[in-house]
Amino acid sequence: MGVSDSLLSRVRALPFEVRQYMLITGNYWAFTITDGALRMLVVMYFHQLGYSPLQIAMLFLFYEAFGVVTNLIGGWLGARLGLNRTMNVGLGLQIIALAMLMVPAGMLTVVWVMAAQALSGVAKDLNKMSAKSAVKVLVPTDSANANSALYRWVAMLTGSKNALKGLGFFIGGVLLTLIGFRGAVIAMAVMLSGVLLLSFWRLKADLGRQKVKPKFSEIFSKSRAINVLSAARFCLFASRDVWFVVALPVFLYDQHGWTHWTVGGLLAAWIIGYGGVQTQAPKLTRLIKGDARALTAGWAAALAILAIVLALLPLAQVGWLVVGLLAFGVLFAINSSWHSYLIVHYARADGVSMDVGFYYMANAMGRLVGTLLSGWLYMAYGLSACLWVSAALVAASSVMALALPKQVA
């Protein structure tokens, strides 16, 4: 009891902004575990039922498509209602989506699962937009190293989230093996309900709410820097999901005889490592000097070269392929974390959720295109084709980055 009281006292002694950041991060962590686990459950469970790679990709169609719309409208809602409300709505919608999947197996039709995934997509992007936007509001701006602090806070939030998403992939594979699909979604819904109650109780009201309520017509960004960065983000995330979402897990399961939990374990290791690198991105990017434009284009170019090397590897050598994809995760993490910092830096202080929402709309569109390509390309041409398209998309992201402003500040 004494240790618990001491820890609670230390938390209460922290600055208000830090305590709110911890709560937002905790919400984001809990949501992310269920999001990663649910993705792995859907891919492996429905592949086990005999669904083709393209049919599995289609299950995620509404998940990604509704994410595009949610980021646009969610940013506007966050500016009008407050980020605390949009975050809590996201948690609540995820619980409903999980509840929809608790039905007997015979009722899990494609249309029903797509509808549940649509709700989950809305929930995920409301939660992410709220968390990323809240950092801009909470980080102190009156210090000389405000930009550095902002980068560290964003990198820590993003990196820790992705590490836990990887854990979610592993948990999804394990739960499917131990308690089945229905038992897994029930367990996750119960856990997330407790998180939602805590969020209602402790998260500050009206966080990030604009003083002047924005018009709906203002959801599209008028900033050239944000528009360019959004286009580069679209290509970057499409380049990952084109091989990661459907093609790789099905390839390992079908062509190399991996089990559900080993496939989930690899994807978990990839995401966890990716998240760990993201938390260290501020240190890694400082090792190479340059302005925002050069750094963004240069890191993307390095990733494109690696993707070409992976596309040339013989797929029978699965060990080398796995090593190469882990290296892809390192470079992808640096690119992603640097992008995440830039968007929060470029965003307006008053109305940050609208700029961040627009940017993550492009992110969601990239995931949507990458997911659909992952199923179609793999079924038609195999994993090598997915890797070649990945290389082309990253190269396009690098070229687009050349249109960014030369300096960060």
PEZI-V337598 format. One record per residue. RES is the residue in one small letter. SS is DSSP state (alpha for helix, beta for strand, coil for the rest). NEAR is the number of other C-alpha atoms within 12 Angstrom. Layout:
res=[RES | RES]
ss=[SS | SS]
near=[NEAR | NEAR]
//
This chain:
res=[m | g | v | s | d | s | l | l | s | r | v | r | a | l | p | f | e | v | r | q | y | m | l | i | t | g | n | y | w | a | f | t | i | t | d | g | a | l | r | m | l | v | v | m | y | f | h | q | l | g | y | s | p | l | q | i | a | m | l | f | l | f | y | e | a | f | g | v | v | t | n | l | i | g | g | w | l | g | a | r | l | g | l | n | r | t | m | n | v | g | l | g | l | q | i | i | a | l | a | m | l | m | v | p | a | g | m | l | t | v | v | w | v | m | a | a | q | a | l | s | g | v | a | k | d | l | n | k | m | s | a | k | s | a | v | k | v | l | v | p | t | d | s | a | n | a | n | s | a | l | y | r | w | v | a | m | l | t | g | s | k | n | a | l | k | g | l | g | f | f | i | g | g | v | l | l | t | l | i | g | f | r | g | a | v | i | a | m | a | v | m | l | s | g | v | l | l | l | s | f | w | r | l | k | a | d | l | g | r | q | k | v | k | p | k | f | s | e | i | f | s | k | s | r | a | i | n | v | l | s | a | a | r | f | c | l | f | a | s | r | d | v | w | f | v | v | a | l | p | v | f | l | y | d | q | h | g | w | t | h | w | t | v | g | g | l | l | a | a | w | i | i | g | y | g | g | v | q | t | q | a | p | k | l | t | r | l | i | k | g | d | a | r | a | l | t | a | g | w | a | a | a | l | a | i | l | a | i | v | l | a | l | l | p | l | a | q | v | g | w | l | v | v | g | l | l | a | f | g | v | l | f | a | i | n | s | s | w | h | s | y | l | i | v | h | y | a | r | a | d | g | v | s | m | d | v | g | f | y | y | m | a | n | a | m | g | r | l | v | g | t | l | l | s | g | w | l | y | m | a | y | g | l | s | a | c | l | w | v | s | a | a | l | v | a | a | s | s | v | m | a | l | a | l | p | k | q | v | a]
ss=[coil | alpha | alpha | alpha | alpha | alpha | alpha | alpha | alpha | alpha | alpha | alpha | alpha | coil | coil | alpha | alpha | alpha | alpha | alpha | alpha | alpha | alpha | alpha | alpha | alpha | alpha | alpha | alpha | alpha | alpha | alpha | alpha | alpha | alpha | alpha | alpha | alpha | alpha | alpha | alpha | alpha | alpha | alpha | alpha | alpha | alpha | alpha | coil | coil | coil | coil | alpha | alpha | alpha | alpha | alpha | alpha | alpha | coil | alpha | alpha | alpha | alpha | alpha | alpha | alpha | alpha | alpha | alpha | alpha | alpha | alpha | alpha | alpha | alpha | alpha | alpha | alpha | alpha | alpha | coil | alpha | alpha | alpha | alpha | alpha | alpha | alpha | alpha | alpha | alpha | alpha | alpha | alpha | alpha | alpha | alpha | alpha | alpha | coil | coil | coil | coil | alpha | alpha | alpha | coil | coil | alpha | alpha | alpha | alpha | alpha | alpha | alpha | alpha | alpha | alpha | alpha | alpha | alpha | alpha | alpha | alpha | alpha | alpha | alpha | alpha | alpha | alpha | alpha | alpha | alpha | alpha | alpha | alpha | alpha | coil | coil | coil | coil | coil | coil | coil | alpha | alpha | alpha | alpha | alpha | alpha | alpha | alpha | alpha | alpha | alpha | alpha | alpha | alpha | alpha | alpha | alpha | alpha | alpha | alpha | alpha | alpha | alpha | alpha | alpha | alpha | alpha | alpha | alpha | alpha | alpha | alpha | alpha | coil | alpha | alpha | alpha | alpha | alpha | alpha | alpha | alpha | alpha | alpha | alpha | alpha | alpha | alpha | alpha | alpha | alpha | alpha | alpha | alpha | alpha | alpha | alpha | coil | coil | coil | coil | coil | coil | coil | coil | coil | coil | coil | coil | coil | alpha | alpha | alpha | alpha | coil | coil | coil | coil | alpha | alpha | alpha | alpha | alpha | alpha | alpha | alpha | alpha | alpha | alpha | alpha | alpha | alpha | alpha | alpha | alpha | alpha | alpha | alpha | alpha | coil | coil | alpha | alpha | alpha | alpha | alpha | alpha | alpha | alpha | alpha | coil | coil | coil | coil | alpha | alpha | alpha | alpha | alpha | alpha | alpha | alpha | alpha | alpha | alpha | alpha | alpha | alpha | alpha | alpha | alpha | alpha | alpha | alpha | alpha | alpha | alpha | alpha | alpha | alpha | alpha | coil | coil | coil | coil | coil | alpha | alpha | alpha | alpha | alpha | alpha | alpha | alpha | alpha | alpha | alpha | alpha | alpha | alpha | alpha | alpha | alpha | alpha | alpha | alpha | alpha | coil | coil | coil | coil | coil | alpha | alpha | alpha | alpha | alpha | alpha | alpha | alpha | alpha | alpha | alpha | alpha | alpha | alpha | alpha | alpha | alpha | alpha | alpha | alpha | alpha | alpha | alpha | alpha | alpha | alpha | alpha | alpha | alpha | coil | coil | coil | coil | coil | alpha | alpha | alpha | alpha | alpha | alpha | alpha | alpha | alpha | alpha | alpha | alpha | alpha | alpha | alpha | alpha | alpha | alpha | alpha | alpha | alpha | alpha | alpha | alpha | alpha | alpha | alpha | alpha | alpha | alpha | coil | alpha | alpha | alpha | alpha | alpha | alpha | alpha | alpha | alpha | alpha | alpha | alpha | alpha | alpha | alpha | alpha | alpha | alpha | alpha | coil | coil | coil | coil | coil | coil | coil | coil]
near=[7 | 8 | 9 | 10 | 11 | 12 | 13 | 14 | 12 | 14 | 19 | 16 | 13 | 15 | 15 | 18 | 24 | 22 | 23 | 29 | 36 | 28 | 31 | 44 | 37 | 30 | 43 | 43 | 37 | 40 | 48 | 43 | 38 | 45 | 47 | 39 | 40 | 51 | 48 | 46 | 43 | 47 | 43 | 45 | 36 | 32 | 27 | 21 | 20 | 15 | 23 | 27 | 40 | 28 | 30 | 42 | 45 | 35 | 41 | 45 | 38 | 34 | 39 | 43 | 35 | 32 | 41 | 36 | 33 | 45 | 43 | 37 | 35 | 46 | 53 | 41 | 37 | 49 | 42 | 30 | 29 | 37 | 45 | 40 | 35 | 46 | 48 | 43 | 37 | 43 | 49 | 34 | 33 | 44 | 38 | 29 | 35 | 43 | 30 | 29 | 37 | 26 | 20 | 15 | 19 | 13 | 14 | 24 | 21 | 25 | 20 | 25 | 38 | 29 | 30 | 36 | 40 | 33 | 38 | 44 | 45 | 41 | 41 | 48 | 53 | 50 | 47 | 51 | 54 | 52 | 53 | 50 | 56 | 52 | 45 | 42 | 35 | 32 | 32 | 23 | 17 | 11 | 11 | 10 | 14 | 18 | 24 | 26 | 24 | 35 | 37 | 33 | 40 | 42 | 41 | 35 | 41 | 43 | 42 | 36 | 41 | 41 | 36 | 38 | 40 | 39 | 41 | 40 | 42 | 37 | 41 | 45 | 38 | 30 | 32 | 34 | 24 | 15 | 17 | 24 | 36 | 30 | 26 | 33 | 38 | 28 | 28 | 37 | 33 | 23 | 25 | 35 | 29 | 22 | 32 | 34 | 18 | 20 | 33 | 23 | 15 | 21 | 33 | 26 | 21 | 22 | 35 | 40 | 32 | 26 | 16 | 13 | 22 | 24 | 17 | 18 | 13 | 22 | 32 | 29 | 33 | 18 | 23 | 21 | 33 | 38 | 32 | 34 | 47 | 40 | 36 | 44 | 45 | 37 | 41 | 52 | 41 | 40 | 47 | 48 | 42 | 42 | 46 | 43 | 48 | 47 | 42 | 42 | 45 | 40 | 34 | 33 | 25 | 23 | 18 | 18 | 15 | 21 | 24 | 36 | 32 | 25 | 37 | 44 | 30 | 35 | 42 | 37 | 32 | 38 | 41 | 34 | 34 | 39 | 38 | 33 | 36 | 40 | 34 | 32 | 37 | 33 | 20 | 23 | 33 | 17 | 11 | 16 | 16 | 17 | 21 | 32 | 31 | 25 | 32 | 46 | 35 | 30 | 39 | 43 | 31 | 26 | 40 | 36 | 27 | 32 | 39 | 28 | 24 | 34 | 28 | 22 | 24 | 17 | 23 | 16 | 16 | 22 | 17 | 18 | 28 | 27 | 20 | 28 | 35 | 31 | 28 | 41 | 39 | 34 | 39 | 45 | 41 | 39 | 47 | 47 | 45 | 47 | 49 | 45 | 42 | 45 | 47 | 45 | 37 | 39 | 37 | 26 | 27 | 29 | 40 | 43 | 56 | 51 | 45 | 52 | 49 | 44 | 51 | 49 | 44 | 39 | 43 | 43 | 39 | 37 | 40 | 37 | 38 | 40 | 43 | 37 | 42 | 47 | 41 | 28 | 31 | 36 | 27 | 17 | 18 | 29 | 40 | 31 | 31 | 40 | 44 | 32 | 34 | 44 | 38 | 29 | 38 | 45 | 33 | 29 | 41 | 37 | 29 | 32 | 40 | 28 | 25 | 33 | 25 | 17 | 19 | 25 | 17]
//
